[in-house]
Amino acid sequence: MVINVQSLNDSPIVIELISTLARLLPRKLGHSLADTVAGWLAERKDSAMVRAIRANQWVSRGENLDKQALDRAVQETLRNSARSIFDLYHYNLDLRSADRLFVLDPASQQLARRPDFQGRGLVVAGIHLGNPDLALQRLGSEGLRILVLTIPEPQGGRRTEYERRKKAGMNIIPTSVGALRQSLRYLQQGGVVLTGIDRPVPDPGSRPRFFGRPAVLPMHHIFLATKARVPVMLMASDLQADGKYHIATSDLIEMDPDPDRERGAIRNAEKVLTIAEGFIRRVPQQWLVSLPVWPETLDLTPE
């Protein structure tokens, strides 16, 4: 029998089961269970999720890993992903106990204490490193109030996640034309809008280069920052040797004007993505994107 791993991952029932187990198990035992699940997933090499992770890891690591090294990279990525999911559900109902898990750099601390509306708005571009969802909740517990743009029309397990985050008090809306208009007004009033920039989108109008290849990545953060005349700040978390998630941010990235709108958008997107590459290169095994960023590379990785 063929098991659709992605369907399991997106199932509301599976999400509820993971949530229940994570609340009940101590962290050490939960991580051990996560490692077992990651090993089982890694063996499903024909699954769409594993093939996507394999291709993403191959490109982000320079397209020079042999089969054995790539196998290890995929397994390590899945293990980090499974552990981060456990931590998310283990701590998200008791964020005070998660305080000791996080270290905020000075810019992150300043962002967390930023007034809801300041003189100039800000687009925060999130990278799927470490534990981005728990990191965002941690910043929220410090007082950060932002508008979060998520994937359009979430379904199944993603819908369950969306509803859970709404109940937790996050100001979160699925991306749509109306949501972009709302986000633009929010930025123009001096607010902060956060959105992910490294999760692939279907049929993108443009393909900015990322790790040297044209990527199927969103560009609405560039549209918002350019239209509102506000900067972009990258934000990521990564698990370091001290066992803690370190939240780090980039310097402010201003949008460069260009009379050619499409050319300017690509140029600004690539400027942001180039900085994002630096975050990912430090801990590529913690880059947790399970959809193909470069679909044409799915059949190029060493088997």
DOVEX-988784 format. One record per residue (C-alpha): residue in one letter; residue number from 1; z, x, y. Coordinates in nm, 4 decimals. Each point is the difference from the previous one (the first is absolute). Layout:
<atoms>
{"A",NUM,{Z,X,Y}}
...
</atoms>
This chain:
<atoms>
{"M",1,{0.0000,0.0000,0.0000}}
{"V",2,{-0.0938,0.1310,0.3441}}
{"I",3,{0.2817,-0.0227,0.2543}}
{"N",4,{-0.0977,-0.0476,0.3627}}
{"V",5,{0.2471,0.2355,0.1674}}
{"Q",6,{-0.0910,-0.1096,0.3518}}
{"S",7,{0.0586,-0.3660,-0.0888}}
{"L",8,{0.3443,0.0909,-0.1299}}
{"N",9,{0.0693,0.1897,0.3205}}
{"D",10,{-0.1020,-0.3014,0.2115}}
{"S",11,{0.1848,-0.2628,-0.2069}}
{"P",12,{0.2820,-0.1919,0.1745}}
{"I",13,{0.1860,-0.0147,-0.3334}}
{"V",14,{-0.0145,0.3785,-0.0396}}
{"I",15,{0.1138,0.0460,0.3609}}
{"E",16,{0.3018,-0.2237,-0.0618}}
{"L",17,{0.0815,0.1828,-0.3239}}
{"I",18,{-0.0160,0.3390,0.1719}}
{"S",19,{0.2150,-0.1307,0.2842}}
{"T",20,{0.2653,-0.1315,-0.2387}}
{"L",21,{0.0123,0.3186,-0.2079}}
{"A",22,{0.0176,0.2183,0.3100}}
{"R",23,{0.2984,-0.1921,0.1344}}
{"L",24,{0.1867,0.0277,-0.3305}}
{"L",25,{-0.0700,0.3590,-0.1066}}
{"P",26,{0.1627,0.3113,0.1495}}
{"R",27,{-0.2485,0.2257,0.1767}}
{"K",28,{0.0003,0.2802,-0.2599}}
{"L",29,{-0.0707,-0.2395,-0.2860}}
{"G",30,{-0.2564,-0.1859,0.2116}}
{"H",31,{-0.1894,0.3213,0.0680}}
{"S",32,{0.0010,0.0813,-0.3700}}
{"L",33,{-0.1500,-0.3399,-0.0751}}
{"A",34,{-0.2518,0.0493,0.2821}}
{"D",35,{-0.1081,0.3317,-0.1541}}
{"T",36,{-0.0594,-0.1720,-0.3343}}
{"V",37,{-0.2113,-0.2714,0.1613}}
{"A",38,{-0.1965,0.2631,0.1945}}
{"G",39,{-0.0763,0.1874,-0.3218}}
{"W",40,{-0.1230,-0.3202,-0.1631}}
{"L",41,{-0.2225,-0.0773,0.2982}}
{"A",42,{-0.1422,0.3526,0.0133}}
{"E",43,{-0.1254,-0.0381,-0.3564}}
{"R",44,{-0.2152,-0.2997,0.1062}}
{"K",45,{-0.2710,0.2280,0.1388}}
{"D",46,{-0.2634,-0.2730,-0.0034}}
{"S",47,{0.2036,-0.2335,0.2199}}
{"A",48,{-0.1350,-0.0542,0.3510}}
{"M",49,{0.3297,0.1088,0.1533}}
{"V",50,{0.0228,0.3300,-0.1881}}
{"R",51,{-0.3674,0.0795,0.0642}}
{"A",52,{0.0528,-0.0614,0.3726}}
{"I",53,{0.3099,0.2200,0.0161}}
{"R",54,{-0.1856,0.2673,-0.1950}}
{"A",55,{-0.2922,0.0004,0.2449}}
{"N",56,{0.2276,-0.0091,0.3060}}
{"Q",57,{0.2086,0.2908,-0.1272}}
{"W",58,{-0.3099,0.2013,-0.0879}}
{"V",59,{-0.1500,-0.0335,0.3491}}
{"S",60,{0.3257,0.0469,0.1932}}
{"R",61,{0.0739,0.3197,-0.1960}}
{"G",62,{-0.3332,0.1600,0.0845}}
{"E",63,{-0.2199,-0.1234,-0.2880}}
{"N",64,{0.0818,0.3105,-0.2045}}
{"L",65,{0.2564,-0.1147,-0.2594}}
{"D",66,{-0.1009,0.0270,-0.3655}}
{"K",67,{0.0721,-0.2792,-0.2479}}
{"Q",68,{0.3475,0.1211,-0.1016}}
{"A",69,{0.1140,0.0593,0.3584}}
{"L",70,{-0.1344,-0.3388,0.1061}}
{"D",71,{0.1758,-0.1705,-0.2922}}
{"R",72,{0.3273,0.1529,0.1190}}
{"A",73,{-0.0688,-0.1038,0.3606}}
{"V",74,{-0.0614,-0.3609,-0.1046}}
{"Q",75,{0.3146,-0.0118,-0.2131}}
{"E",76,{0.2098,0.1472,0.2801}}
{"T",77,{-0.1452,-0.2474,0.2516}}
{"L",78,{0.0732,-0.2951,-0.2280}}
{"R",79,{0.3533,0.1266,-0.0588}}
{"N",80,{0.0663,0.0268,0.3729}}
{"S",81,{-0.1505,-0.3448,0.0524}}
{"A",82,{0.2146,-0.1587,-0.2729}}
{"R",83,{0.3153,0.1649,0.1343}}
{"S",84,{-0.0750,-0.1118,0.3559}}
{"I",85,{-0.0493,-0.3583,-0.1190}}
{"F",86,{0.3346,0.0135,-0.1790}}
{"D",87,{0.1711,0.1363,0.3120}}
{"L",88,{-0.1600,-0.2698,0.2146}}
{"Y",89,{0.1418,-0.2850,-0.2072}}
{"H",90,{0.3254,0.1774,-0.0778}}
{"Y",91,{0.0883,0.0392,0.3672}}
{"N",92,{-0.1902,-0.2628,0.1974}}
{"L",93,{0.2786,-0.2577,-0.0226}}
{"D",94,{0.2623,0.2540,0.1065}}
{"L",95,{-0.1597,0.2295,0.2555}}
{"R",96,{0.3353,0.1412,0.1082}}
{"S",97,{0.0310,0.1707,-0.3377}}
{"A",98,{-0.3504,0.1429,0.0526}}
{"D",99,{0.1054,0.1811,0.3194}}
{"R",100,{0.0844,0.3141,-0.1942}}
{"L",101,{-0.3494,0.0021,-0.1512}}
{"F",102,{-0.1770,0.0575,0.3326}}
{"V",103,{-0.0317,0.2748,0.2563}}
{"L",104,{-0.1738,-0.0923,0.3258}}
{"D",105,{-0.1680,0.2623,0.2159}}
{"P",106,{0.0790,-0.0195,0.3748}}
{"A",107,{-0.3191,-0.1934,0.0802}}
{"S",108,{0.0758,-0.2558,-0.2740}}
{"Q",109,{0.3498,-0.0471,0.1381}}
{"Q",110,{-0.1444,-0.0553,0.3448}}
{"L",111,{-0.2540,-0.2484,-0.1375}}
{"A",112,{0.2705,-0.1921,-0.1871}}
{"R",113,{0.2004,-0.0431,0.3220}}
{"R",114,{-0.2991,-0.0879,0.2154}}
{"P",115,{0.0336,-0.3271,0.1956}}
{"D",116,{-0.2025,-0.2928,-0.1352}}
{"F",117,{-0.2303,0.0241,0.3010}}
{"Q",118,{-0.0422,0.3160,0.1989}}
{"G",119,{-0.2343,0.0980,0.2804}}
{"R",120,{-0.2764,0.1032,-0.2387}}
{"G",121,{-0.0741,-0.1313,-0.3470}}
{"L",122,{-0.0403,0.2109,-0.3125}}
{"V",123,{-0.1977,-0.0251,-0.3242}}
{"V",124,{0.1905,0.1515,-0.2929}}
{"A",125,{-0.2382,0.1006,-0.2794}}
{"G",126,{0.1768,0.0063,-0.3354}}
{"I",127,{-0.0939,0.2246,-0.2914}}
{"H",128,{0.0862,-0.1000,-0.3573}}
{"L",129,{0.2191,0.3005,-0.0704}}
{"G",130,{0.3424,0.0087,-0.1608}}
{"N",131,{0.1485,-0.3458,0.0461}}
{"P",132,{-0.1671,-0.1623,0.3025}}
{"D",133,{0.1399,-0.3515,-0.0521}}
{"L",134,{0.3609,0.1116,-0.0341}}
{"A",135,{-0.0447,0.2428,0.2901}}
{"L",136,{-0.1195,-0.2849,0.2213}}
{"Q",137,{0.2994,-0.2113,-0.0973}}
{"R",138,{0.2265,0.2963,0.0711}}
{"L",139,{-0.1454,0.0325,0.3501}}
{"G",140,{0.0435,-0.3748,0.0444}}
{"S",141,{0.3675,0.0343,-0.0833}}
{"E",142,{0.0232,0.2432,0.2949}}
{"G",143,{-0.1277,-0.2747,0.2294}}
{"L",144,{-0.3754,0.0589,0.0023}}
{"R",145,{-0.1882,-0.3233,0.0699}}
{"I",146,{-0.3724,0.0226,-0.0536}}
{"L",147,{-0.2970,-0.2120,-0.0999}}
{"V",148,{-0.1245,0.1008,-0.3453}}
{"L",149,{-0.3606,-0.0634,-0.1024}}
{"T",150,{-0.0385,-0.0227,-0.3774}}
{"I",151,{-0.2922,-0.0590,-0.2375}}
{"P",152,{-0.2004,-0.3203,0.0604}}
{"E",153,{0.0663,-0.3043,-0.2187}}
{"P",154,{0.2627,0.1511,-0.2336}}
{"Q",155,{-0.0048,-0.1589,-0.3454}}
{"G",156,{0.2103,0.0127,-0.3180}}
{"G",157,{0.2634,0.2706,0.0050}}
{"R",158,{-0.1080,0.1104,0.3465}}
{"R",159,{0.0634,-0.3523,0.1266}}
{"T",160,{0.3463,0.0153,-0.1552}}
{"E",161,{0.0602,0.3283,0.1834}}
{"Y",162,{-0.1282,-0.1472,0.3254}}
{"E",163,{0.2369,-0.2966,-0.0224}}
{"R",164,{0.2926,0.2251,-0.0923}}
{"R",165,{-0.0559,0.2188,0.3047}}
{"K",166,{-0.0333,-0.3017,0.2272}}
{"K",167,{0.3351,-0.1296,-0.1255}}
{"A",168,{0.1518,0.3408,0.0700}}
{"G",169,{-0.0853,-0.0510,0.3665}}
{"M",170,{-0.3082,0.2202,0.0279}}
{"N",171,{-0.2563,-0.1176,0.2545}}
{"I",172,{-0.2910,0.0303,-0.2411}}
{"I",173,{-0.3420,-0.1675,0.0053}}
{"P",174,{-0.3115,0.0376,-0.2178}}
{"T",175,{-0.2940,0.1602,0.1795}}
{"S",176,{-0.2530,-0.2486,0.1373}}
{"V",177,{-0.1930,-0.0554,0.3214}}
{"G",178,{0.2884,-0.2066,0.1352}}
{"A",179,{0.2551,0.2620,-0.1066}}
{"L",180,{-0.1968,0.2707,0.1800}}
{"R",181,{-0.0020,-0.2076,0.3189}}
{"Q",182,{0.3747,-0.0528,-0.0318}}
{"S",183,{0.0505,0.3733,-0.0599}}
{"L",184,{-0.2083,0.0886,0.3031}}
{"R",185,{0.2113,-0.2235,0.2249}}
{"Y",186,{0.3139,0.1493,-0.1517}}
{"L",187,{-0.1191,0.3519,0.0814}}
{"Q",188,{-0.1019,-0.0944,0.3523}}
{"Q",189,{0.3520,-0.1326,0.0574}}
{"G",190,{0.1455,0.3363,-0.1034}}
{"G",191,{0.0782,-0.0757,-0.3654}}
{"V",192,{-0.0461,0.2045,-0.3173}}
{"V",193,{-0.2485,-0.0949,-0.2723}}
{"L",194,{0.0106,0.1682,-0.3400}}
{"T",195,{-0.2806,-0.0027,-0.2544}}
{"G",196,{-0.1054,0.2078,-0.2984}}
{"I",197,{-0.3077,0.2185,0.0339}}
{"D",198,{-0.0599,0.1436,-0.3492}}
{"R",199,{-0.0401,-0.3121,-0.2153}}
{"P",200,{-0.3728,-0.0658,-0.0701}}
{"V",201,{-0.1731,-0.3107,0.1324}}
{"P",202,{-0.3045,-0.1776,-0.1472}}
{"D",203,{-0.3361,0.0390,0.1735}}
{"P",204,{0.1111,0.2045,0.3041}}
{"G",205,{-0.2419,0.0051,0.2893}}
{"S",206,{0.0538,0.3717,0.0517}}
{"R",207,{0.1212,0.2835,-0.2216}}
{"P",208,{0.2002,0.2699,0.1816}}
{"R",209,{0.0306,0.3337,-0.1750}}
{"F",210,{0.3271,0.0655,-0.1802}}
{"F",211,{0.0564,0.3205,-0.1975}}
{"G",212,{-0.3650,0.0810,0.0670}}
{"R",213,{-0.1503,-0.3206,-0.1419}}
{"P",214,{-0.0905,-0.3347,0.1609}}
{"A",215,{0.2820,-0.2374,-0.0967}}
{"V",216,{0.0229,-0.3797,-0.0314}}
{"L",217,{0.3027,-0.0221,0.2278}}
{"P",218,{0.0996,-0.2485,0.2720}}
{"M",219,{-0.0557,0.0683,0.3680}}
{"H",220,{0.1763,-0.2939,0.1634}}
{"H",221,{0.2760,0.2332,0.1236}}
{"I",222,{-0.2637,0.1877,0.1991}}
{"F",223,{-0.1391,-0.3245,0.1417}}
{"L",224,{0.3485,-0.1123,0.1067}}
{"A",225,{0.1018,0.3325,0.1541}}
{"T",226,{-0.3299,0.0340,0.1861}}
{"K",227,{-0.0050,-0.3571,0.1267}}
{"A",228,{0.3657,0.0047,0.1086}}
{"R",229,{-0.0270,0.3569,0.1335}}
{"V",230,{0.3022,0.1173,-0.1959}}
{"P",231,{0.0540,0.3044,-0.2247}}
{"V",232,{0.0269,0.0201,-0.3784}}
{"M",233,{0.2934,0.1604,-0.1799}}
{"L",234,{-0.0147,0.0866,-0.3698}}
{"M",235,{0.3093,-0.0672,-0.2106}}
{"A",236,{0.0784,0.0969,-0.3578}}
{"S",237,{0.2946,0.0564,-0.2314}}
{"D",238,{0.0209,0.2511,-0.2825}}
{"L",239,{0.2604,0.0793,-0.2623}}
{"Q",240,{0.1218,0.3577,0.0417}}
{"A",241,{0.2012,0.2444,-0.2097}}
{"D",242,{0.3288,-0.1340,0.1358}}
{"G",243,{-0.0724,-0.3338,-0.1721}}
{"K",244,{-0.0474,-0.1819,0.3298}}
{"Y",245,{-0.2955,-0.1712,0.1627}}
{"H",246,{-0.0840,0.1756,0.3249}}
{"I",247,{-0.1714,-0.2210,0.2593}}
{"A",248,{-0.2313,0.1961,0.2275}}
{"T",249,{-0.2416,-0.0881,0.2767}}
{"S",250,{-0.2889,0.1692,0.1754}}
{"D",251,{-0.0372,0.0664,0.3690}}
{"L",252,{-0.1629,-0.2783,0.1987}}
{"I",253,{-0.3759,-0.0098,-0.0588}}
{"E",254,{-0.1972,-0.1271,0.2982}}
{"M",255,{-0.3321,-0.1760,-0.0531}}
{"D",256,{-0.2966,0.1874,0.1478}}
{"P",257,{-0.2418,-0.2148,0.2031}}
{"D",258,{-0.3650,-0.0145,-0.1037}}
{"P",259,{-0.2826,-0.2106,0.1476}}
{"D",260,{-0.1236,-0.0603,-0.3552}}
{"R",261,{0.2643,-0.2304,-0.1492}}
{"E",262,{-0.0781,0.0659,-0.3675}}
{"R",263,{-0.0287,0.3755,0.0441}}
{"G",264,{0.3265,0.0052,0.1929}}
{"A",265,{0.1785,-0.2051,-0.2667}}
{"I",266,{-0.1116,0.2367,-0.2754}}
{"R",267,{0.0985,0.3040,0.2034}}
{"N",268,{0.3472,-0.1371,0.0766}}
{"A",269,{0.0508,-0.1167,-0.3588}}
{"E",270,{-0.0847,0.3455,-0.1302}}
{"K",271,{0.2348,0.1596,0.2524}}
{"V",272,{0.2846,-0.2123,-0.1396}}
{"L",273,{-0.1040,0.0543,-0.3623}}
{"T",274,{-0.0157,0.3766,0.0436}}
{"I",275,{0.3678,-0.0015,0.0959}}
{"A",276,{0.0753,-0.2371,-0.2895}}
{"E",277,{-0.1577,0.2553,-0.2354}}
{"G",278,{0.2671,0.2497,0.1041}}
{"F",279,{0.2795,-0.2406,-0.0994}}
{"I",280,{-0.1624,-0.0673,-0.3380}}
{"R",281,{-0.0790,0.3637,-0.0812}}
{"R",282,{0.3706,0.0847,0.0213}}
{"V",283,{0.0853,-0.2445,-0.2828}}
{"P",284,{-0.3259,-0.1273,-0.1600}}
{"Q",285,{0.1924,-0.1151,-0.3081}}
{"Q",286,{0.1782,-0.2545,0.2228}}
{"W",287,{-0.3197,-0.1534,0.1407}}
{"L",288,{0.0237,-0.3436,-0.1606}}
{"V",289,{-0.3396,-0.1696,0.0442}}
{"S",290,{-0.1226,-0.1782,-0.3142}}
{"L",291,{-0.3436,-0.1111,0.1241}}
{"P",292,{-0.2990,0.2365,0.0328}}
{"V",293,{-0.0246,0.1460,0.3502}}
{"W",294,{-0.3355,0.1580,-0.0936}}
{"P",295,{-0.1568,-0.2362,-0.2610}}
{"E",296,{-0.2898,0.2367,-0.0702}}
{"T",297,{0.2429,0.2588,-0.1391}}
{"L",298,{0.1282,-0.2186,-0.2852}}
{"D",299,{-0.2625,0.1507,-0.2324}}
{"L",300,{0.0233,0.3546,0.1385}}
{"T",301,{0.3477,0.1002,-0.1146}}
{"P",302,{0.0343,0.2314,-0.3022}}
{"E",303,{0.0641,-0.1915,-0.3226}}
</atoms>
